[in-house]
């Protein structure tokens, strides 16, 4: 099961822009170049940019969380970043924009992942019911990763069904594993589980 993978979640730096996707065997660049075609002969259009979701005014309920994020970013040395509220299929996002956010993203998104964990833990400290969780993004990095991971999940699904054998993906961050689990959760042909111990924990896709 994947309950443990749910968090208590051109300007991009070069080392992130051309990052290999775990388990895909390909290097994915902006626009989806380098992806293998599906085995059934159909063609999928590669999204040129992440689906940002409807741009809406920040809800009143999100403003205290936004203020907390501003305070944390200031203490991290990111005092003048702009924060926008976005709604995506995966949940509610705080999009951080500003000059040179590579430090905030970190290697393979690890700093952003840690910030997200600390932020949500502080936000929900002492709250027993009605907890709120937000995903912190920087310059669209996590939104792009979400779209890449969904593509990886579909390719792994095809390989799992075709070969009729479990498919292990490379180790991922908890928020990335969650995206893969959700992408395949309603598919009748496969099921997913996580195995291993952090930081080597990974998703395994099993045929049903």
C-alpha positions as CSV (number, residue, x, y, z in Angstrom):
1,X,0.0,0.0,0.0
2,X,1.1,3.6,-0.3
3,X,-0.2,5.4,2.8
4,X,3.4,5.9,3.9
5,X,4.1,7.8,0.6
6,X,1.7,10.6,1.4
7,X,3.4,13.7,2.9
8,X,2.6,14.6,6.6
9,X,4.2,17.0,-1.1
10,X,13.8,28.9,-20.1
11,X,14.7,29.5,-16.4
12,X,15.2,26.1,-14.9
13,X,18.7,25.1,-13.7
14,X,20.5,22.9,-16.2
15,X,21.2,20.1,-13.8
16,X,17.4,19.8,-13.2
17,X,16.2,20.6,-16.7
18,X,17.9,17.5,-18.1
19,X,17.5,15.1,-15.2
20,X,17.0,11.4,-15.9
21,X,13.7,10.1,-14.9
22,X,14.1,7.2,-12.4
23,X,13.3,3.8,-14.1
24,X,12.5,5.2,-17.5
25,X,15.9,4.5,-19.2
26,X,15.6,7.7,-21.1
27,X,16.6,11.3,-20.5
28,X,13.6,13.6,-20.8
29,X,14.0,17.2,-21.8
30,X,11.6,20.0,-22.1
31,X,8.7,19.2,-24.4
32,X,9.1,15.4,-23.8
33,X,11.8,14.7,-26.4
34,X,13.3,11.3,-26.0
35,X,10.3,9.4,-24.7
36,X,9.6,5.9,-26.1
37,X,6.3,5.5,-28.1
38,X,3.6,3.3,-26.6
39,X,3.6,-0.3,-27.6
40,X,0.0,-0.2,-29.1
41,X,1.1,2.1,-31.9
42,X,-0.9,5.1,-30.7
43,X,0.8,8.4,-30.2
44,X,0.5,10.6,-27.2
45,X,1.1,14.3,-27.5
46,X,3.9,15.4,-25.2
47,X,2.9,18.4,-23.0
48,X,5.1,21.3,-23.6
49,X,4.5,22.7,-20.1
50,X,2.9,21.5,-16.9
51,X,-0.8,21.9,-16.5
52,X,-0.8,24.7,-14.0
53,X,-4.5,24.5,-13.3
54,X,-6.9,27.4,-13.0
55,X,-5.3,30.6,-11.6
56,X,-7.5,31.7,-8.8
57,X,-7.5,34.3,-6.0
58,X,-5.9,32.9,-2.9
59,X,-8.7,31.5,-0.6
60,X,-8.9,33.0,2.9
61,X,-8.2,29.6,4.4
62,X,-4.8,29.5,2.5
63,X,-3.6,32.9,3.6
64,X,-2.2,31.9,7.1
65,X,-0.3,29.1,5.4
66,X,1.0,31.6,2.8
67,X,2.2,33.9,5.6
68,X,4.0,30.9,7.3
69,X,5.8,30.1,4.0
70,X,6.8,33.7,3.6
71,X,8.3,33.6,7.1
72,X,10.2,30.4,6.5
73,X,11.5,31.6,3.1
74,X,12.8,34.8,4.7
75,X,14.7,32.7,7.3
76,X,16.2,30.6,4.5
77,X,17.5,33.7,2.7
78,X,14.8,34.0,0.1
79,X,13.1,37.2,1.3
80,X,11.6,38.7,-1.9
81,X,10.0,35.7,-3.5
82,X,6.4,35.9,-4.9
83,X,3.9,33.3,-3.9
84,X,1.0,32.3,-6.1
85,X,-1.9,29.9,-5.2
86,X,-2.6,27.2,-7.8
87,X,-5.0,24.3,-8.0
88,X,-3.8,21.1,-9.7
89,X,-5.2,17.6,-9.9
90,X,-2.7,16.5,-7.2
91,X,-3.9,19.2,-4.8
92,X,-3.2,22.8,-3.7
93,X,0.1,24.4,-4.6
94,X,2.0,27.4,-3.5
95,X,4.1,28.4,-6.5
96,X,7.3,30.4,-5.5
97,X,8.8,32.6,-8.1
98,X,11.8,34.9,-7.9
99,X,15.4,35.4,-9.0
100,X,17.7,32.3,-8.8
101,X,15.7,29.7,-6.9
102,X,18.1,26.8,-7.6
103,X,19.2,26.8,-4.0
104,X,15.6,26.4,-2.9
105,X,15.0,23.5,-5.3
106,X,18.3,21.7,-4.4
107,X,19.8,18.6,-6.1
108,X,17.0,16.6,-7.7
109,X,14.4,18.6,-5.7
110,X,15.6,17.3,-2.3
111,X,15.7,20.8,-0.6
112,X,12.2,21.5,-1.9
113,X,11.0,18.2,-0.6
114,X,12.4,18.8,2.9
115,X,11.0,22.3,2.9
116,X,7.5,20.9,2.1
117,X,7.7,18.3,4.9
118,X,8.8,20.9,7.5
119,X,6.2,23.4,6.3
120,X,3.3,21.0,6.5
121,X,4.4,19.7,9.9
122,X,4.5,23.2,11.3
123,X,1.2,24.1,9.7
124,X,-0.6,21.1,11.2
125,X,1.1,21.0,14.5
126,X,-1.5,20.3,17.2
127,X,-4.3,20.0,14.6
128,X,-6.3,16.8,15.0
129,X,-9.1,17.3,12.4
130,X,-9.3,19.3,9.2
131,X,-5.6,19.3,8.5
132,X,-4.5,21.1,5.3
133,X,-1.5,20.1,3.1
134,X,0.0,22.2,0.4
135,X,2.7,21.4,-2.1
136,X,5.4,24.0,-2.4
137,X,6.8,24.5,-5.9
138,X,9.5,26.7,-7.2
139,X,9.5,27.9,-10.8
140,X,7.2,25.0,-11.8
141,X,9.8,22.3,-11.0
142,X,7.5,20.0,-9.1
143,X,4.7,20.5,-11.6
144,X,7.0,19.4,-14.4
145,X,8.2,16.4,-12.4
146,X,4.6,15.4,-11.8
147,X,3.8,15.4,-15.5
148,X,7.0,13.4,-16.2
149,X,6.2,10.9,-13.5
150,X,2.7,10.4,-14.9
151,X,4.3,9.6,-18.3
152,X,6.7,7.2,-16.6
153,X,3.8,5.5,-14.8
154,X,2.0,4.9,-18.1
155,X,5.1,3.5,-19.8
156,X,5.6,1.2,-16.8
157,X,2.0,0.1,-17.0
158,X,2.4,-0.9,-20.6
159,X,5.6,-2.8,-19.9
160,X,4.1,-4.6,-16.9
161,X,1.1,-5.8,-18.8
162,X,3.1,-6.8,-21.9
163,X,5.7,-8.7,-20.0
164,X,3.4,-10.0,-17.2
165,X,6.1,-9.4,-14.6
166,X,6.5,-6.9,-11.7
167,X,8.3,-3.7,-12.7
168,X,10.6,-2.0,-10.2
169,X,11.2,1.7,-10.5
170,X,14.3,3.5,-9.2
171,X,14.2,5.0,-5.7
172,X,12.1,8.2,-5.5
173,X,11.1,10.9,-3.0
174,X,7.9,10.2,-1.1
175,X,6.0,12.8,-3.0
176,X,7.1,11.4,-6.3
177,X,6.1,7.8,-5.3
178,X,2.7,9.2,-4.4
179,X,2.2,10.6,-7.9
180,X,3.0,7.2,-9.5
181,X,0.6,5.4,-7.1
182,X,-2.2,7.8,-7.8
183,X,-1.6,7.7,-11.6
184,X,-2.2,3.9,-11.6
185,X,-4.6,3.6,-8.6
186,X,-7.8,3.1,-10.7
187,X,-6.2,0.8,-13.4
188,X,-7.7,-2.6,-13.4
189,X,-4.7,-4.3,-14.9
190,X,-2.0,-3.5,-12.3
191,X,-1.5,-2.6,-8.6
192,X,1.3,-0.7,-7.0
193,X,3.3,-1.1,-3.7
194,X,6.3,0.6,-2.2
195,X,9.2,-1.4,-1.0
196,X,12.5,-0.8,0.7
197,X,13.8,1.7,3.3
198,X,14.5,5.4,2.7
199,X,16.3,6.7,0.8
200,X,16.2,3.6,-1.4
201,X,12.4,3.1,-1.2
202,X,10.8,2.6,-4.6
203,X,7.5,1.8,-6.3
204,X,6.9,-1.7,-7.7
205,X,4.1,-2.2,-10.3
206,X,2.5,-5.7,-10.3
207,X,0.2,-7.2,-12.9
208,X,-3.2,-8.3,-11.5
